[in-house]
Amino acid sequence: MNYDVVIVGKGPAGISAALYLARAKYGTAVLGKDFGALTKAEGIENFYGLEKPLSGIELAERGIRQAENLGIPVIASEVVGIEQIFSDSPGADTGVQSAKTARFKLLTSDKREFFARTVLLATGKQRVGLPVPGFTEYQGRGISFCAVCDGFFYRNKKIGVVGNGFYAAAELNHLYTLTKDITLFTNGLELDSGVQEVLPQDIAIVKDKIQAIEGGASHAGNADGVQTGETVQAGGPIGAVKTSGGTYDVQGLFIALGTAGAADFAAKLGVQTGSGADAGTLIVNERFQTNLPGLYAAGDAAGGYLQIAKAVSDGAHAAKFIIQELRR
Ligand SMILES: Cc1cc2nc3c(=O)[nH]c(=O)nc-3n(C[C@H](O)[C@H](O)[C@H](O)COP(=O)(O)OP(=O)(O)OC[C@H]3O[C@@H](n4cnc5c(N)ncnc54)[C@H](O)[C@@H]3O)c2cc1C
């Protein structure tokens, strides 16, 4: 399917942007997995126009209905990959303006492909990580968040992937082209429905809870100056994953918890991300553009004040600047 704009995220930022884009007659689709941060918000009282507290889910459902009433496809789907492409596309399926050249391809967990001239990431802010000893210490020393970026360093190595959903499966399947010695750590969870079917048959799956990440003597391939079998000094690479059921040697560990968020897509596309309180969010300019032409971010995904009012405002502004770009 071809669109002028594909928006990832059906929360306040994504839906707000979609309303402006569709009214300007641009072919727009919204791909969203769930209700994002609003799922957990019991009662919203501080957003304009709410006479009485409204649950986050009810607010999200209202927004989605509003978009659908305008004819915007709001597609329940999880995006597992975004690629930059440079190919002529046959034209948008919807909207008056035609997408002549798609710059991005989006792949979903149910193996659908969407093509877009511009992409708006409105994926909210991810709050995932592994709160276990060693996790922070070994980031960049064997722990990676990006199979496409770092997988090459682990050709024919013994590695692990952490996650239980389609995003983890997508990362693992990429890594499987580089090494067959992969253990999937679900960190105490069952695999999401349908994930087992898309995994290679011969990988090991460990469902015990992860308790710690430990150093080891193995060479991970991108850790400075440490060769296979050497005694590891302080600052050496990752060596093992300790779980409630045992300890497993690994030379690299790829984190793919939950759903791929803005930071995961950014890592693969070479997009700049924030630091400190804005870690895991995308750096955008005053036009909500990232450093990658055609890729925009809004709402919690762009950091700052994590509130609905700001997300809605971001979405409206991002739409305005996307429209300006598409008109050019
Ligand atoms: C418990 C709680 C209470 C809150 N209470 C308030 C409050 O009272 N007032 C207030 O103003 N704010 C409140 N907030 C904050 C508010 O919910 C967020 O600031 C707001 O929802 C951000 O909107 P967003 O569109 O940027 O992201 P989100 O609302 O988080 O939406 C993100 C969207 O992206 C989708 N998505 C993410 N990754 C993918 C993927 N890979 N593929 C497909 N879809 C994807 C999600 O499914 C979701 O649809 C609260 C937040 C929490 C957690």
The ligand as an ORCA input file, in Angstrom:
! r2SCAN-3c Opt
* xyz 0 1
  C      -0.395      6.170     33.899
  C      -0.378      7.391     33.026
  C      -1.253      8.441     33.299
  C      -1.234      9.590     32.503
  N      -2.093     10.616     32.797
  C      -2.089     11.728     32.045
  C      -2.991     12.808     32.332
  O      -3.807     12.757     33.265
  N      -2.922     13.901     31.523
  C      -2.062     14.014     30.484
  O      -2.066     15.037     29.781
  N      -1.204     13.004     30.193
  C      -1.189     11.874     30.940
  N      -0.310     10.847     30.664
  C       0.644     11.018     29.538
  C      -0.044     10.801     28.190
  O      -0.727      9.556     28.216
  C       1.002     10.824     27.075
  O       1.784     12.009     27.160
  C       0.339     10.765     25.697
  O      -0.488      9.625     25.587
  C       1.399     10.759     24.611
  O       0.791     10.615     23.368
  P       1.595      9.981     22.129
  O       0.626      9.948     21.002
  O       2.865     10.699     21.948
  O       1.990      8.501     22.588
  P       1.080      7.316     23.102
  O      -0.226      7.804     23.605
  O       1.927      6.526     24.030
  O       0.762      6.462     21.793
  C       1.774      5.731     21.172
  C       1.162      4.922     20.053
  O       2.212      4.309     19.284
  C       1.888      2.949     19.076
  N       3.120      2.220     18.786
  C       4.309      2.240     19.459
  N       5.198      1.465     18.835
  C       4.560      0.927     17.754
  C       4.952      0.033     16.721
  N       6.180     -0.474     16.668
  N       4.040     -0.305     15.784
  C       2.788      0.208     15.814
  N       2.367      1.059     16.776
  C       3.249      1.410     17.721
  C       1.163      2.540     20.339
  O       0.472      1.344     20.120
  C       0.264      3.772     20.507
  O      -0.836      3.667     19.640
  C      -0.320      9.693     31.417
  C       0.543      8.638     31.132
  C       0.527      7.495     31.934
  C       1.486      6.358     31.595
*
